[in-house]
Amino acid sequence: MTDDPRGAKSGKRATINDVARVARVSKKTVSRVINQSPFVKGDTRERVEKAIAELGFTPDPQARGLAFRRSFLVGLIYDNPSPTYVVNMQQGVLDALKGSGLELVVHPCNRNSETLIDDIRGFIERQRLFGVIMPPSMSEDERVIALLRELDCPYVRIASVSLDEPGSMVVTNDHLGAAEAARRLADLGHTRIGLVRGPALFRSSTVRGGGFREALAERGVPLNPDYEIEGAYTFESGVEAGHALLSMPNPPTAIFTLNDDMAIGVMQAARERGLELPRDLSVVGFDDLPMASRVWPNLTSVRLPIRDMGRMAAEKLLAPMRGLDPAKLDQPEVRPSLVVRKSDIPAT
């Protein structure tokens, strides 16, 4: 076996030492280039990248993880009963991770589980996560936040209101969208309006419900407590809530649900009772998931840019690796907006 003129043994896999020798830099500098550190001068980075290409050097992902005592995995930890919401969130995170060398791993949880904290601790320690992204309602659990801080695991929370430092938050301002829905129904002349809330464990239920009630009150339309029902953010709970509201002696002429899954469940209940939509009942949802434009009548819904929210959270998580301040990223404010379709009409 002969020596390669560039310094590596022919027939052997090039090592980080070979790259450092050819590029005339230290092993630490080569490692920084491999791991996309911003703290390497442009000409030095070019020299190292040229040596890597010439030698055909391929970093060992396991060795990279061990060197940093963490993997190159971003965890999405969630407890959300809407599969479509979670998929959209994943797509946004993946958009931001492209080209970063990081991969996404998802971890569904049950916040009511007695072993929740131990389960999340095991997940983080086994995977040696680079960081964590948490959509609602997991983002609202302060026990989880305390655990992440204990483990020194970077995180970004997505929530309807600010719960943390700006660099660790994507705030979705849910109350603004719920208020738009309330004004829409009031302006259509509805006074008997039903509200299907989400689970009490979700802060979004409180925030969305509060924004809806306040905006109705501003229009002089009080919300009858008898027309409020708690759902579970699922289609099935929407069907159940719809039957309960529509079986009342003087049922509502319009129903606002705090997510789209429940709205479509309410529409199903109305059909099962022989009602014609939207002639006999107006329905408005929240989130504007893809299914909103596919059901009939097309569902009027408050749009949250869920995919963008996931992308923004991942960008904040990656910012320190890129030498940026996550609190000062040029990101737009998340502002829900009402998308009017065919499921709501003036009261008769």
JOHU-V195247 format. One record per pair of residues at least 24 apart in sequence whose ideal C-beta (glycine too) atoms are under 6 Angstrom apart, sorted by the first residue. I is the first residue (numbers start at 0). J is the second residue. Records with the same first field share a line. If there is no record, write none. Layout:
BEGIN
I->J + J
END
This chain:
BEGIN
7->54
13->54 + 56
17->54
18->50 + 51 + 56
21->50
22->46 + 47 + 50
33->58
37->321 + 322
69->127 + 129
70->126 + 127
71->100 + 101 + 129
72->102 + 104 + 126 + 128 + 129
73->101 + 103 + 129 + 130
74->104 + 106 + 128 + 131
75->105 + 132
76->106 + 131 + 133 + 137
77->134 + 137
78->108 + 110 + 136 + 137
80->232 + 233
81->232 + 260
83->288
87->305 + 306
88->134 + 305 + 309
90->306
91->306 + 309 + 310
92->309 + 313
94->310
95->310 + 313 + 314
96->313
99->317
101->129
116->142 + 146
123->150 + 152
128->152
130->316
132->312
135->201 + 203
136->200 + 201
139->202
155->312 + 315 + 316
157->308 + 312
159->202 + 203 + 206
160->206
165->326
166->325 + 326
169->308 + 311 + 312
171->333
172->333 + 334
173->203 + 206 + 207
174->206 + 210
175->335
176->301 + 335
177->207 + 210 + 211
178->210 + 214
179->337
180->255 + 283 + 301
181->211 + 214 + 215
182->214
183->337
184->253
185->215 + 218 + 220
187->345
188->345 + 346
189->252 + 253 + 346
190->220
191->251 + 252
192->251 + 253
193->226 + 244 + 251 + 254
194->227 + 255
195->228 + 230 + 240 + 256 + 261
196->229 + 257
197->232 + 257
198->231
204->257
207->257
226->251
230->261
232->258
233->260
234->260 + 263 + 264
237->261 + 264 + 265
238->264 + 267 + 268
241->265 + 268
242->268
245->272
252->346
253->281
254->282
255->283
256->284
257->285
258->285 + 286
259->284 + 286 + 288 + 291 + 300
262->298
263->294
277->342 + 343 + 344
281->343 + 344
282->342
283->343
287->338
296->341 + 342
297->340 + 341
298->340 + 342
299->339 + 340 + 342 + 343
300->338
301->335 + 337
302->336 + 338
303->335
END
